[in-house]
């Protein structure tokens, strides 16, 4: 019962805020998916303490994430996704819980000279 409520709530979010993205498989096939697209801003802090010095560096990073209904994930890490004409590589991902209704899929801006097949060895679970 609880899962059906979560699923209905997630589908309502998709109806209101979702975007259409194109999932590109490594074998050339493609499929349209409805998902939430989020660009998380993260601050990474690094500091070093020694008796005579203290230093700190803060770096801001953007991590794009595609959020899909877990049961409808069409592919795996190493595939590509096009969102608003921007191409991304799908990074390794795994649902946190076996019965999770949604999965957050990390993305990386596509680099044309990279070997995307190396991401295939990562985790993929639903």
LINJOTA-V871277 format. One line per field, one symbol per residue. ss: DSSP state (2 for helix, 1 for strand, 0 for the rest). psi: psi as a letter, one per 30 degrees, with the letter a starting at -180 (. if undefined). burial: b if it has 9 or more other C-alpha atoms within 8 Angstrom, else e. Layout:
ss = ???
psi = ???
burial = ???
This chain:
ss = 022222222222222220111111000001111111111111111111100001111111111111111222000000011110011111001100000001111111100000022222200110
psi = eeeeeeeeeeeeeeeefllkljkjlfgfllkklklkkkjkkkkkkklkkleflklkkkkkkkjkkkjlkefgkfblkfalkkkhgkklkklklkkekegkflkjjklkkkjfgljfffffflkjl.
burial = eeeeebbeebeebbeeebbbbbbbbbeeeeeeebbbbeeeeeeeeeeeeeeeeeeeeeeeeebbbbbbbbeeeeebbbbbbbbeeebbbbbbbbbeeeebbbbbbbbbeeeeeeebeebbebebeb
